[in-house]
Amino acid sequence: MGKLQGKVAVITGGSTGIGFATAQLFVTEGAHVFITGRRQKELDQAVDAIGTNISGVRGDVTNLADLDRLYETVGMKGRLDIVFANAGLGEFAPLGGITEEHFDTLFNTNVRGALFTVQKALPLLNDGGSIILTGSVAGVKGTPGFGVYGATKAAIRCFVRSWTVELKDRGIRSNVLSPGPIDTPLVGQQPEETIERIVSTIPMGRMGEPGEIAKAALFLASDDSSFITGIELFVDGGRAQI
């Protein structure tokens, strides 16, 4: 019996990186997982790689019609226990170079997308369910050129504080999972000197792996964290702690 035996989970941004690793682990622990992604090819590849108890629903979290279609599909299972609002974008722009497009793109995906992913799940989400948002150490650490991204992650931290109180009568727990630098395809596209600079800021001397974040997500999704709500759990190699 896995820690999520018989549970149903939604993971947005589940085609690659942290979302994909978490979907794999949740399935291993007994859940049926619905993953979303904007690109059908990558979504299909993720579903094929996991193999069983996995469903892919193409969609963009900034598109409310796509979210409606997602939850119509999830509703066919008759229950929903875990919502992991993981989809997000990160872009660098120095203060003097921030554009309306940069601001709107990040806030629409990271903040608006997370909000409506959760809001539209509520009619299906079982009492006692778990909501997890993907935050970032950038929400509490100043990083040159990363101010707008950091602001989006600080915003979702505020969401969780409010939802913890709003949803307490239903026993629904809301938490933020905040990774440090993680070795994902997006990070891998950065120049070598940028990666070296990032690693130099991490006390453990390395980037994290998506699977390490997935284990923390499993903790927040399962009964192992039954007395935990409203927190920001940093999985960051110590970067935000010193």
ChimeraX commands (.cxc) that place a marker at each C-alpha (Angstrom):
marker #1 position 0.00,0.00,0.00 radius 0.5
marker #1 position 1.47,3.31,-1.09 radius 0.5
marker #1 position 1.15,6.58,0.79 radius 0.5
marker #1 position -1.35,7.84,-1.80 radius 0.5
marker #1 position -3.21,4.61,-2.43 radius 0.5
marker #1 position -6.54,5.30,-4.14 radius 0.5
marker #1 position -5.98,9.07,-4.25 radius 0.5
marker #1 position -6.50,11.27,-7.31 radius 0.5
marker #1 position -4.07,14.11,-7.97 radius 0.5
marker #1 position -3.75,16.99,-10.41 radius 0.5
marker #1 position -0.28,18.29,-11.25 radius 0.5
marker #1 position -0.01,21.27,-13.56 radius 0.5
marker #1 position 3.18,21.62,-15.54 radius 0.5
marker #1 position 3.64,17.86,-15.32 radius 0.5
marker #1 position 5.41,17.14,-18.61 radius 0.5
marker #1 position 8.97,17.79,-17.45 radius 0.5
marker #1 position 11.13,18.65,-14.46 radius 0.5
marker #1 position 9.63,18.80,-10.99 radius 0.5
marker #1 position 6.08,18.14,-12.18 radius 0.5
marker #1 position 7.05,15.02,-14.10 radius 0.5
marker #1 position 9.19,13.63,-11.26 radius 0.5
marker #1 position 6.33,14.23,-8.83 radius 0.5
marker #1 position 3.80,12.54,-11.12 radius 0.5
marker #1 position 6.07,9.49,-11.34 radius 0.5
marker #1 position 6.40,9.28,-7.57 radius 0.5
marker #1 position 2.70,9.85,-6.88 radius 0.5
marker #1 position 1.81,7.02,-9.28 radius 0.5
marker #1 position 4.36,4.75,-7.60 radius 0.5
marker #1 position 2.69,5.56,-4.27 radius 0.5
marker #1 position -0.74,4.50,-5.55 radius 0.5
marker #1 position -2.36,7.65,-6.94 radius 0.5
marker #1 position -4.03,8.25,-10.27 radius 0.5
marker #1 position -2.47,11.44,-11.58 radius 0.5
marker #1 position -3.71,13.97,-14.12 radius 0.5
marker #1 position -0.90,16.08,-15.57 radius 0.5
marker #1 position -1.18,19.17,-17.73 radius 0.5
marker #1 position 1.18,20.78,-20.19 radius 0.5
marker #1 position 0.94,23.26,-23.04 radius 0.5
marker #1 position 2.68,21.08,-25.65 radius 0.5
marker #1 position 0.92,17.89,-26.70 radius 0.5
marker #1 position 4.09,16.07,-27.81 radius 0.5
marker #1 position 5.86,16.49,-24.46 radius 0.5
marker #1 position 2.65,15.66,-22.60 radius 0.5
marker #1 position 2.20,12.43,-24.57 radius 0.5
marker #1 position 5.84,11.48,-23.96 radius 0.5
marker #1 position 5.42,12.01,-20.22 radius 0.5
marker #1 position 2.27,9.88,-20.12 radius 0.5
marker #1 position 3.98,7.10,-22.10 radius 0.5
marker #1 position 7.04,7.20,-19.82 radius 0.5
marker #1 position 4.97,6.81,-16.64 radius 0.5
marker #1 position 2.72,4.23,-18.25 radius 0.5
marker #1 position -0.11,3.48,-15.83 radius 0.5
marker #1 position -2.53,5.47,-13.66 radius 0.5
marker #1 position -1.63,8.64,-15.54 radius 0.5
marker #1 position -3.75,10.91,-17.73 radius 0.5
marker #1 position -2.57,13.90,-19.76 radius 0.5
marker #1 position -4.79,16.90,-20.43 radius 0.5
marker #1 position -3.29,19.54,-22.68 radius 0.5
marker #1 position -3.87,23.05,-21.44 radius 0.5
marker #1 position -2.48,26.39,-20.33 radius 0.5
marker #1 position -3.16,27.47,-16.74 radius 0.5
marker #1 position -3.65,31.04,-17.92 radius 0.5
marker #1 position -6.62,29.91,-20.01 radius 0.5
marker #1 position -9.69,29.44,-17.81 radius 0.5
marker #1 position -11.46,27.39,-20.47 radius 0.5
marker #1 position -8.52,24.96,-20.41 radius 0.5
marker #1 position -8.83,24.67,-16.63 radius 0.5
marker #1 position -12.57,24.00,-16.96 radius 0.5
marker #1 position -11.81,21.22,-19.44 radius 0.5
marker #1 position -9.19,19.79,-17.10 radius 0.5
marker #1 position -11.61,19.51,-14.20 radius 0.5
marker #1 position -14.38,18.14,-16.39 radius 0.5
marker #1 position -11.98,15.33,-17.23 radius 0.5
marker #1 position -10.89,14.86,-13.61 radius 0.5
marker #1 position -14.54,14.78,-12.54 radius 0.5
marker #1 position -14.99,11.52,-14.41 radius 0.5
marker #1 position -12.93,9.87,-11.65 radius 0.5
marker #1 position -15.49,11.04,-9.12 radius 0.5
marker #1 position -12.99,12.47,-6.65 radius 0.5
marker #1 position -9.97,14.73,-6.26 radius 0.5
marker #1 position -7.62,14.63,-3.29 radius 0.5
marker #1 position -4.48,16.56,-4.24 radius 0.5
marker #1 position -3.88,19.70,-6.28 radius 0.5
marker #1 position -0.25,20.52,-7.04 radius 0.5
marker #1 position -0.26,23.90,-8.82 radius 0.5
marker #1 position 3.24,23.57,-10.17 radius 0.5
marker #1 position 3.14,25.23,-13.60 radius 0.5
marker #1 position 5.33,28.30,-13.74 radius 0.5
marker #1 position 7.76,30.38,-15.74 radius 0.5
marker #1 position 11.00,32.11,-14.88 radius 0.5
marker #1 position 12.66,34.91,-16.86 radius 0.5
marker #1 position 15.44,37.33,-16.00 radius 0.5
marker #1 position 15.04,41.08,-16.57 radius 0.5
marker #1 position 16.94,43.87,-14.78 radius 0.5
marker #1 position 14.86,46.63,-13.23 radius 0.5
marker #1 position 15.56,49.02,-16.09 radius 0.5
marker #1 position 14.64,46.40,-18.67 radius 0.5
marker #1 position 11.32,45.13,-17.30 radius 0.5
marker #1 position 8.58,45.32,-19.91 radius 0.5
marker #1 position 4.82,45.00,-19.64 radius 0.5
marker #1 position 5.07,41.71,-21.49 radius 0.5
marker #1 position 7.62,40.32,-19.01 radius 0.5
marker #1 position 5.51,41.38,-16.03 radius 0.5
marker #1 position 2.22,40.13,-17.46 radius 0.5
marker #1 position 3.65,36.80,-18.63 radius 0.5
marker #1 position 5.09,35.92,-15.22 radius 0.5
marker #1 position 2.16,37.11,-13.14 radius 0.5
marker #1 position -0.40,35.53,-15.46 radius 0.5
marker #1 position 1.25,32.12,-15.28 radius 0.5
marker #1 position 2.72,32.02,-11.78 radius 0.5
marker #1 position 0.04,33.91,-9.84 radius 0.5
marker #1 position -3.18,34.03,-11.85 radius 0.5
marker #1 position -2.64,30.48,-13.10 radius 0.5
marker #1 position -2.06,29.10,-9.59 radius 0.5
marker #1 position -5.08,30.95,-8.19 radius 0.5
marker #1 position -7.56,29.68,-10.75 radius 0.5
marker #1 position -6.06,26.18,-10.80 radius 0.5
marker #1 position -7.00,25.94,-7.13 radius 0.5
marker #1 position -10.26,27.86,-7.28 radius 0.5
marker #1 position -11.67,25.70,-10.06 radius 0.5
marker #1 position -10.61,22.53,-8.21 radius 0.5
marker #1 position -12.58,23.36,-5.06 radius 0.5
marker #1 position -15.95,21.88,-6.11 radius 0.5
marker #1 position -14.22,18.52,-6.75 radius 0.5
marker #1 position -11.62,18.60,-3.98 radius 0.5
marker #1 position -12.49,16.29,-1.11 radius 0.5
marker #1 position -12.61,17.52,2.47 radius 0.5
marker #1 position -9.24,16.70,3.99 radius 0.5
marker #1 position -7.50,17.26,0.67 radius 0.5
marker #1 position -4.10,18.82,0.06 radius 0.5
marker #1 position -3.21,21.91,-1.96 radius 0.5
marker #1 position 0.45,22.47,-2.83 radius 0.5
marker #1 position 1.85,25.48,-4.67 radius 0.5
marker #1 position 5.34,25.62,-6.14 radius 0.5
marker #1 position 7.15,28.60,-4.69 radius 0.5
marker #1 position 10.84,29.43,-4.85 radius 0.5
marker #1 position 13.72,30.67,-2.76 radius 0.5
marker #1 position 13.47,33.72,-5.03 radius 0.5
marker #1 position 10.41,34.74,-3.02 radius 0.5
marker #1 position 12.62,35.49,-0.02 radius 0.5
marker #1 position 16.10,36.02,-1.54 radius 0.5
marker #1 position 17.07,39.01,-3.65 radius 0.5
marker #1 position 18.53,37.99,-6.99 radius 0.5
marker #1 position 19.61,40.57,-9.60 radius 0.5
marker #1 position 17.28,40.57,-12.57 radius 0.5
marker #1 position 14.84,38.17,-10.93 radius 0.5
marker #1 position 12.65,40.67,-9.11 radius 0.5
marker #1 position 9.39,40.08,-10.96 radius 0.5
marker #1 position 9.74,36.31,-10.71 radius 0.5
marker #1 position 10.48,36.59,-6.99 radius 0.5
marker #1 position 7.43,38.81,-6.53 radius 0.5
marker #1 position 5.20,36.16,-8.12 radius 0.5
marker #1 position 6.44,33.58,-5.66 radius 0.5
marker #1 position 5.96,35.92,-2.70 radius 0.5
marker #1 position 2.38,36.44,-3.90 radius 0.5
marker #1 position 1.50,32.75,-3.83 radius 0.5
marker #1 position 2.94,32.52,-0.33 radius 0.5
marker #1 position 0.26,35.04,0.67 radius 0.5
marker #1 position -2.42,32.94,-1.05 radius 0.5
marker #1 position -1.58,29.96,1.13 radius 0.5
marker #1 position -1.83,31.99,4.32 radius 0.5
marker #1 position -5.36,33.06,3.39 radius 0.5
marker #1 position -6.47,29.66,2.12 radius 0.5
marker #1 position -5.27,27.95,5.28 radius 0.5
marker #1 position -7.86,29.96,7.22 radius 0.5
marker #1 position -10.58,29.92,4.55 radius 0.5
marker #1 position -10.50,26.16,4.06 radius 0.5
marker #1 position -9.89,24.99,7.62 radius 0.5
marker #1 position -13.52,23.96,8.16 radius 0.5
marker #1 position -13.16,21.49,5.28 radius 0.5
marker #1 position -9.89,20.14,6.63 radius 0.5
marker #1 position -8.11,21.12,3.42 radius 0.5
marker #1 position -4.42,21.83,3.96 radius 0.5
marker #1 position -2.58,24.42,1.83 radius 0.5
marker #1 position 1.20,24.66,1.70 radius 0.5
marker #1 position 3.98,26.12,-0.44 radius 0.5
marker #1 position 6.89,23.97,-1.60 radius 0.5
marker #1 position 9.84,26.23,-2.39 radius 0.5
marker #1 position 12.79,24.69,-4.24 radius 0.5
marker #1 position 16.20,26.17,-4.57 radius 0.5
marker #1 position 18.06,25.85,-7.90 radius 0.5
marker #1 position 17.07,22.50,-9.44 radius 0.5
marker #1 position 18.72,20.65,-12.31 radius 0.5
marker #1 position 15.87,20.87,-14.81 radius 0.5
marker #1 position 15.94,21.32,-18.61 radius 0.5
marker #1 position 15.25,25.05,-18.15 radius 0.5
marker #1 position 18.28,25.52,-15.90 radius 0.5
marker #1 position 20.37,23.34,-18.20 radius 0.5
marker #1 position 19.92,25.91,-20.98 radius 0.5
marker #1 position 21.83,28.53,-18.98 radius 0.5
marker #1 position 25.50,29.31,-19.75 radius 0.5
marker #1 position 28.05,27.31,-17.77 radius 0.5
marker #1 position 29.25,30.40,-15.89 radius 0.5
marker #1 position 25.68,31.15,-14.81 radius 0.5
marker #1 position 25.28,27.63,-13.44 radius 0.5
marker #1 position 28.60,27.89,-11.59 radius 0.5
marker #1 position 27.47,31.17,-10.03 radius 0.5
marker #1 position 24.17,29.63,-8.95 radius 0.5
marker #1 position 25.87,26.61,-7.38 radius 0.5
marker #1 position 28.26,28.89,-5.48 radius 0.5
marker #1 position 25.27,30.30,-3.54 radius 0.5
marker #1 position 24.14,26.88,-2.27 radius 0.5
marker #1 position 25.68,25.71,1.01 radius 0.5
marker #1 position 25.42,22.05,-0.04 radius 0.5
marker #1 position 27.51,22.87,-3.11 radius 0.5
marker #1 position 25.20,21.43,-5.76 radius 0.5
marker #1 position 21.84,21.92,-7.40 radius 0.5
marker #1 position 18.93,19.79,-6.35 radius 0.5
marker #1 position 17.34,17.04,-8.42 radius 0.5
marker #1 position 13.65,17.01,-9.44 radius 0.5
marker #1 position 13.19,13.75,-7.55 radius 0.5
marker #1 position 14.24,15.44,-4.31 radius 0.5
marker #1 position 11.47,18.00,-4.73 radius 0.5
marker #1 position 9.03,15.22,-5.59 radius 0.5
marker #1 position 9.74,13.54,-2.25 radius 0.5
marker #1 position 8.89,16.76,-0.43 radius 0.5
marker #1 position 5.69,17.08,-2.48 radius 0.5
marker #1 position 4.76,13.52,-1.49 radius 0.5
marker #1 position 5.23,14.48,2.15 radius 0.5
marker #1 position 2.89,17.47,1.82 radius 0.5
marker #1 position 0.34,15.44,-0.18 radius 0.5
marker #1 position 0.21,12.48,2.19 radius 0.5
marker #1 position -0.95,11.86,5.73 radius 0.5
marker #1 position 2.68,12.16,6.84 radius 0.5
marker #1 position 2.00,15.92,7.00 radius 0.5
marker #1 position -1.49,15.65,8.51 radius 0.5
marker #1 position -0.76,18.38,11.10 radius 0.5
marker #1 position 0.98,20.74,8.68 radius 0.5
marker #1 position -0.76,23.59,6.90 radius 0.5
marker #1 position 0.07,27.15,5.92 radius 0.5
marker #1 position 3.81,26.57,5.73 radius 0.5
marker #1 position 6.53,27.27,3.19 radius 0.5
marker #1 position 8.74,24.20,2.98 radius 0.5
marker #1 position 12.15,25.07,1.56 radius 0.5
marker #1 position 14.00,22.31,-0.31 radius 0.5
marker #1 position 16.97,24.38,-1.30 radius 0.5
marker #1 position 20.28,22.96,-0.07 radius 0.5
marker #1 position 20.30,25.74,2.51 radius 0.5
marker #1 position 20.30,28.64,0.05 radius 0.5
marker #1 position 17.46,30.62,1.65 radius 0.5
marker #1 position 18.41,29.72,5.20 radius 0.5
marker #1 position 21.67,31.59,5.70 radius 0.5
marker link #1:1,2 radius 0.2
marker link #1:2,3 radius 0.2
marker link #1:3,4 radius 0.2
marker link #1:4,5 radius 0.2
marker link #1:5,6 radius 0.2
marker link #1:6,7 radius 0.2
marker link #1:7,8 radius 0.2
marker link #1:8,9 radius 0.2
marker link #1:9,10 radius 0.2
marker link #1:10,11 radius 0.2
marker link #1:11,12 radius 0.2
marker link #1:12,13 radius 0.2
marker link #1:13,14 radius 0.2
marker link #1:14,15 radius 0.2
marker link #1:15,16 radius 0.2
marker link #1:16,17 radius 0.2
marker link #1:17,18 radius 0.2
marker link #1:18,19 radius 0.2
marker link #1:19,20 radius 0.2
marker link #1:20,21 radius 0.2
marker link #1:21,22 radius 0.2
marker link #1:22,23 radius 0.2
marker link #1:23,24 radius 0.2
marker link #1:24,25 radius 0.2
marker link #1:25,26 radius 0.2
marker link #1:26,27 radius 0.2
marker link #1:27,28 radius 0.2
marker link #1:28,29 radius 0.2
marker link #1:29,30 radius 0.2
marker link #1:30,31 radius 0.2
marker link #1:31,32 radius 0.2
marker link #1:32,33 radius 0.2
marker link #1:33,34 radius 0.2
marker link #1:34,35 radius 0.2
marker link #1:35,36 radius 0.2
marker link #1:36,37 radius 0.2
marker link #1:37,38 radius 0.2
marker link #1:38,39 radius 0.2
marker link #1:39,40 radius 0.2
marker link #1:40,41 radius 0.2
marker link #1:41,42 radius 0.2
marker link #1:42,43 radius 0.2
marker link #1:43,44 radius 0.2
marker link #1:44,45 radius 0.2
marker link #1:45,46 radius 0.2
marker link #1:46,47 radius 0.2
marker link #1:47,48 radius 0.2
marker link #1:48,49 radius 0.2
marker link #1:49,50 radius 0.2
marker link #1:50,51 radius 0.2
marker link #1:51,52 radius 0.2
marker link #1:52,53 radius 0.2
marker link #1:53,54 radius 0.2
marker link #1:54,55 radius 0.2
marker link #1:55,56 radius 0.2
marker link #1:56,57 radius 0.2
marker link #1:57,58 radius 0.2
marker link #1:58,59 radius 0.2
marker link #1:59,60 radius 0.2
marker link #1:60,61 radius 0.2
marker link #1:61,62 radius 0.2
marker link #1:62,63 radius 0.2
marker link #1:63,64 radius 0.2
marker link #1:64,65 radius 0.2
marker link #1:65,66 radius 0.2
marker link #1:66,67 radius 0.2
marker link #1:67,68 radius 0.2
marker link #1:68,69 radius 0.2
marker link #1:69,70 radius 0.2
marker link #1:70,71 radius 0.2
marker link #1:71,72 radius 0.2
marker link #1:72,73 radius 0.2
marker link #1:73,74 radius 0.2
marker link #1:74,75 radius 0.2
marker link #1:75,76 radius 0.2
marker link #1:76,77 radius 0.2
marker link #1:77,78 radius 0.2
marker link #1:78,79 radius 0.2
marker link #1:79,80 radius 0.2
marker link #1:80,81 radius 0.2
marker link #1:81,82 radius 0.2
marker link #1:82,83 radius 0.2
marker link #1:83,84 radius 0.2
marker link #1:84,85 radius 0.2
marker link #1:85,86 radius 0.2
marker link #1:86,87 radius 0.2
marker link #1:87,88 radius 0.2
marker link #1:88,89 radius 0.2
marker link #1:89,90 radius 0.2
marker link #1:90,91 radius 0.2
marker link #1:91,92 radius 0.2
marker link #1:92,93 radius 0.2
marker link #1:93,94 radius 0.2
marker link #1:94,95 radius 0.2
marker link #1:95,96 radius 0.2
marker link #1:96,97 radius 0.2
marker link #1:97,98 radius 0.2
marker link #1:98,99 radius 0.2
marker link #1:99,100 radius 0.2
marker link #1:100,101 radius 0.2
marker link #1:101,102 radius 0.2
marker link #1:102,103 radius 0.2
marker link #1:103,104 radius 0.2
marker link #1:104,105 radius 0.2
marker link #1:105,106 radius 0.2
marker link #1:106,107 radius 0.2
marker link #1:107,108 radius 0.2
marker link #1:108,109 radius 0.2
marker link #1:109,110 radius 0.2
marker link #1:110,111 radius 0.2
marker link #1:111,112 radius 0.2
marker link #1:112,113 radius 0.2
marker link #1:113,114 radius 0.2
marker link #1:114,115 radius 0.2
marker link #1:115,116 radius 0.2
marker link #1:116,117 radius 0.2
marker link #1:117,118 radius 0.2
marker link #1:118,119 radius 0.2
marker link #1:119,120 radius 0.2
marker link #1:120,121 radius 0.2
marker link #1:121,122 radius 0.2
marker link #1:122,123 radius 0.2
marker link #1:123,124 radius 0.2
marker link #1:124,125 radius 0.2
marker link #1:125,126 radius 0.2
marker link #1:126,127 radius 0.2
marker link #1:127,128 radius 0.2
marker link #1:128,129 radius 0.2
marker link #1:129,130 radius 0.2
marker link #1:130,131 radius 0.2
marker link #1:131,132 radius 0.2
marker link #1:132,133 radius 0.2
marker link #1:133,134 radius 0.2
marker link #1:134,135 radius 0.2
marker link #1:135,136 radius 0.2
marker link #1:136,137 radius 0.2
marker link #1:137,138 radius 0.2
marker link #1:138,139 radius 0.2
marker link #1:139,140 radius 0.2
marker link #1:140,141 radius 0.2
marker link #1:141,142 radius 0.2
marker link #1:142,143 radius 0.2
marker link #1:143,144 radius 0.2
marker link #1:144,145 radius 0.2
marker link #1:145,146 radius 0.2
marker link #1:146,147 radius 0.2
marker link #1:147,148 radius 0.2
marker link #1:148,149 radius 0.2
marker link #1:149,150 radius 0.2
marker link #1:150,151 radius 0.2
marker link #1:151,152 radius 0.2
marker link #1:152,153 radius 0.2
marker link #1:153,154 radius 0.2
marker link #1:154,155 radius 0.2
marker link #1:155,156 radius 0.2
marker link #1:156,157 radius 0.2
marker link #1:157,158 radius 0.2
marker link #1:158,159 radius 0.2
marker link #1:159,160 radius 0.2
marker link #1:160,161 radius 0.2
marker link #1:161,162 radius 0.2
marker link #1:162,163 radius 0.2
marker link #1:163,164 radius 0.2
marker link #1:164,165 radius 0.2
marker link #1:165,166 radius 0.2
marker link #1:166,167 radius 0.2
marker link #1:167,168 radius 0.2
marker link #1:168,169 radius 0.2
marker link #1:169,170 radius 0.2
marker link #1:170,171 radius 0.2
marker link #1:171,172 radius 0.2
marker link #1:172,173 radius 0.2
marker link #1:173,174 radius 0.2
marker link #1:174,175 radius 0.2
marker link #1:175,176 radius 0.2
marker link #1:176,177 radius 0.2
marker link #1:177,178 radius 0.2
marker link #1:178,179 radius 0.2
marker link #1:179,180 radius 0.2
marker link #1:180,181 radius 0.2
marker link #1:181,182 radius 0.2
marker link #1:182,183 radius 0.2
marker link #1:183,184 radius 0.2
marker link #1:184,185 radius 0.2
marker link #1:185,186 radius 0.2
marker link #1:186,187 radius 0.2
marker link #1:187,188 radius 0.2
marker link #1:188,189 radius 0.2
marker link #1:189,190 radius 0.2
marker link #1:190,191 radius 0.2
marker link #1:191,192 radius 0.2
marker link #1:192,193 radius 0.2
marker link #1:193,194 radius 0.2
marker link #1:194,195 radius 0.2
marker link #1:195,196 radius 0.2
marker link #1:196,197 radius 0.2
marker link #1:197,198 radius 0.2
marker link #1:198,199 radius 0.2
marker link #1:199,200 radius 0.2
marker link #1:200,201 radius 0.2
marker link #1:201,202 radius 0.2
marker link #1:202,203 radius 0.2
marker link #1:203,204 radius 0.2
marker link #1:204,205 radius 0.2
marker link #1:205,206 radius 0.2
marker link #1:206,207 radius 0.2
marker link #1:207,208 radius 0.2
marker link #1:208,209 radius 0.2
marker link #1:209,210 radius 0.2
marker link #1:210,211 radius 0.2
marker link #1:211,212 radius 0.2
marker link #1:212,213 radius 0.2
marker link #1:213,214 radius 0.2
marker link #1:214,215 radius 0.2
marker link #1:215,216 radius 0.2
marker link #1:216,217 radius 0.2
marker link #1:217,218 radius 0.2
marker link #1:218,219 radius 0.2
marker link #1:219,220 radius 0.2
marker link #1:220,221 radius 0.2
marker link #1:221,222 radius 0.2
marker link #1:222,223 radius 0.2
marker link #1:223,224 radius 0.2
marker link #1:224,225 radius 0.2
marker link #1:225,226 radius 0.2
marker link #1:226,227 radius 0.2
marker link #1:227,228 radius 0.2
marker link #1:228,229 radius 0.2
marker link #1:229,230 radius 0.2
marker link #1:230,231 radius 0.2
marker link #1:231,232 radius 0.2
marker link #1:232,233 radius 0.2
marker link #1:233,234 radius 0.2
marker link #1:234,235 radius 0.2
marker link #1:235,236 radius 0.2
marker link #1:236,237 radius 0.2
marker link #1:237,238 radius 0.2
marker link #1:238,239 radius 0.2
marker link #1:239,240 radius 0.2
marker link #1:240,241 radius 0.2
marker link #1:241,242 radius 0.2
view
